[in-house]
């Protein structure tokens, strides 16, 4: 299923969109080895320990990257989400450029109330940004689009880490 903006894309970009939409999951080898990081991340987020959250997010990102044999991606955790009239920014992915390692930026607190982001929302945001990295580095897409397939890939990673952690 194509989202509304699909019709505004060029033929080349529509082809990339369709390729992205056709990929429904990311099979993560030995996901169980990463599962212990999930409750650690939840605990660090609850304690509002930004440095610990950043370290765990980096370990999780590195672990996923190693298992899928993709280049590294640096993670940076910031305090309060930036916002404007359109809403709050939850996460941001900047691909590798001119030898600079790709970067994922996440924010721990909401813009309005400055409250710590709910754990599942935070983890999904991290996995969402990792999926942008995987679109380029694992799937070889020239662009990364928010397609139905993209959201399914994000969910597949989430379920491999969280459902496994839950039992």
Backbone torsions as a table, in degrees:
resi	resn	phi	psi	omega
1	UNK	NA	130.9	179.5
2	UNK	-94.9	138.6	174.7
3	UNK	-76.7	164.5	-172.0
4	UNK	-55.0	-36.4	-176.4
5	UNK	-69.9	-13.0	-179.3
6	UNK	-53.8	-42.4	-176.5
7	UNK	-63.2	-23.9	-179.2
8	UNK	-86.7	-5.9	-178.5
9	UNK	-81.2	152.1	174.2
10	UNK	-68.0	166.7	179.3
11	UNK	-59.4	-40.4	178.8
12	UNK	-62.5	-45.6	-179.2
13	UNK	-70.2	-32.4	175.5
14	UNK	-63.3	-37.7	178.1
15	UNK	-63.7	-42.3	177.2
16	UNK	-63.8	-43.6	178.6
17	UNK	-56.7	-49.0	-178.2
18	UNK	-62.8	-39.2	177.9
19	UNK	-62.8	-44.0	177.6
20	UNK	-62.0	-44.7	-176.7
21	UNK	-64.1	-26.2	-177.8
22	UNK	-79.7	-12.6	-179.2
23	UNK	-96.4	112.5	-171.1
24	UNK	-101.7	-12.1	-177.9
25	UNK	-153.5	164.3	172.9
26	UNK	-123.2	115.5	178.2
27	UNK	-85.7	113.5	-175.6
28	UNK	-97.7	106.9	178.8
29	UNK	-60.4	136.9	177.6
30	UNK	50.8	46.9	177.3
31	UNK	-58.7	-32.0	-177.8
32	UNK	-57.1	-30.6	179.7
33	UNK	-68.0	-23.0	179.6
34	UNK	-92.1	-15.8	-175.8
35	UNK	-55.3	-39.3	179.4
36	UNK	-60.1	-20.8	178.0
37	UNK	-70.7	-24.4	-176.4
38	UNK	-63.6	-54.8	177.7
39	UNK	-66.1	-29.1	175.5
40	UNK	-62.8	-42.9	178.8
41	UNK	-64.5	-43.5	179.6
42	UNK	-59.7	-44.0	-179.8
43	UNK	-64.6	-44.8	-179.5
44	UNK	-64.7	-38.8	178.9
45	UNK	-66.3	-43.8	178.9
46	UNK	-60.8	-36.3	179.1
47	UNK	-80.3	-5.2	179.0
48	UNK	61.3	36.2	-178.9
49	UNK	-94.9	89.1	-174.4
50	UNK	-57.0	-43.1	-179.0
51	UNK	-64.7	-41.0	179.4
52	UNK	-68.1	-41.9	177.3
53	UNK	-58.5	-45.7	180.0
54	UNK	-62.1	-43.4	-179.3
55	UNK	-63.8	-41.9	-179.4
56	UNK	-69.8	-41.5	177.3
57	UNK	-60.8	-39.0	178.4
58	UNK	-65.4	-43.8	178.5
59	UNK	-61.9	-41.0	179.1
60	UNK	-65.8	-44.8	178.8
61	UNK	-63.7	-44.0	177.6
62	UNK	-62.7	-42.2	-179.4
63	UNK	-63.0	-43.1	177.3
64	UNK	-64.7	-45.3	-179.4
65	UNK	-60.5	-43.4	178.4
66	UNK	-63.4	-43.8	-177.9
67	UNK	-64.9	-28.2	-178.9
68	UNK	-104.0	3.8	177.0
69	UNK	54.5	50.1	176.0
70	UNK	-113.6	157.7	178.1
71	UNK	-59.6	157.5	-177.3
72	UNK	-67.2	161.5	178.4
73	UNK	-140.8	127.2	-179.6
74	UNK	-84.4	144.2	178.5
75	UNK	-115.5	133.9	177.0
76	UNK	-128.4	126.1	179.2
77	UNK	-105.2	128.4	179.6
78	UNK	-110.7	167.9	-176.0
79	UNK	-77.2	-82.6	-171.7
80	UNK	-100.8	133.9	180.0
81	UNK	-59.2	138.0	170.8
82	UNK	-73.5	150.0	178.9
83	UNK	-145.7	161.0	173.7
84	UNK	-148.7	-164.3	-177.3
85	UNK	-65.1	-15.6	-179.5
86	UNK	-91.0	-14.5	179.7
87	UNK	133.2	-163.8	-177.2
88	UNK	-102.0	146.7	175.1
89	UNK	-91.2	121.2	-178.4
90	UNK	-88.1	-42.7	-178.5
91	UNK	-155.7	164.3	-178.6
92	UNK	-147.2	136.0	176.2
93	UNK	-115.4	129.5	174.4
94	UNK	-118.8	113.9	-178.2
95	UNK	-66.4	163.8	175.7
96	UNK	-55.4	139.7	-179.2
97	UNK	-150.5	124.7	178.2
98	UNK	48.9	45.5	176.9
99	UNK	84.2	-8.0	176.2
100	UNK	-79.3	131.5	-179.4
101	UNK	-63.2	143.9	176.5
102	UNK	-56.9	153.7	-176.0
103	UNK	-133.3	135.1	169.7
104	UNK	-111.7	126.9	174.7
105	UNK	-114.7	132.9	177.4
106	UNK	-131.2	155.9	178.2
107	UNK	-119.3	136.2	-175.1
108	UNK	-83.6	-24.4	-173.0
109	UNK	-122.5	148.8	176.5
110	UNK	-71.2	154.7	-177.6
111	UNK	-73.0	-44.9	-174.6
112	UNK	-69.3	-56.5	-173.7
113	UNK	-99.8	-6.1	-179.4
114	UNK	60.0	27.5	178.7
115	UNK	-86.1	150.7	175.9
116	UNK	-63.4	135.9	-179.6
117	UNK	-64.0	142.7	176.9
118	UNK	-57.9	140.9	-173.7
119	UNK	-54.3	-52.0	-176.9
120	UNK	-62.5	-36.9	177.0
121	UNK	-63.8	-44.1	-180.0
122	UNK	-62.8	-47.6	-179.9
123	UNK	-63.0	-43.2	178.5
124	UNK	-62.2	-36.5	178.0
125	UNK	-64.9	-43.4	176.1
126	UNK	-58.9	-48.7	-178.8
127	UNK	-65.0	-34.1	176.5
128	UNK	-59.7	-47.6	-179.4
129	UNK	-69.0	-35.8	174.6
130	UNK	-61.2	-38.7	178.7
131	UNK	-62.5	-35.1	174.8
132	UNK	-61.4	-42.9	177.8
133	UNK	-61.1	-44.3	-179.4
134	UNK	-65.9	-33.6	177.3
135	UNK	-56.6	-44.0	179.5
136	UNK	-76.4	-49.1	-167.2
137	UNK	-89.1	-30.5	-179.8
138	UNK	-97.9	-44.7	-174.7
139	UNK	-94.8	-8.0	176.1
140	UNK	66.5	27.4	179.0
141	UNK	-76.9	142.4	179.7
142	UNK	-75.8	-19.8	176.5
143	UNK	-144.5	162.4	177.5
144	UNK	-120.1	119.8	-177.0
145	UNK	-113.4	152.7	172.2
146	UNK	-83.8	87.0	178.2
147	UNK	-104.0	170.0	174.7
148	UNK	-60.2	-40.4	177.2
149	UNK	-61.1	-39.5	177.8
150	UNK	-58.1	-48.4	-179.1
151	UNK	-66.9	-31.1	175.2
152	UNK	-68.1	-38.1	176.8
153	UNK	-63.3	-44.0	176.9
154	UNK	-57.8	-46.8	179.6
155	UNK	-64.5	-35.8	-179.5
156	UNK	-65.0	-40.7	176.4
157	UNK	-64.8	-45.3	-179.9
158	UNK	-56.2	-48.4	-177.6
159	UNK	-68.3	-32.0	177.1
160	UNK	-68.1	-30.0	-178.9
161	UNK	-93.4	-41.3	-174.2
162	UNK	-89.3	-45.3	179.7
163	UNK	-63.8	-40.0	176.5
164	UNK	-63.3	-40.7	179.8
165	UNK	-66.7	-33.2	-178.2
166	UNK	-75.8	-14.7	176.0
167	UNK	138.7	NA	NA
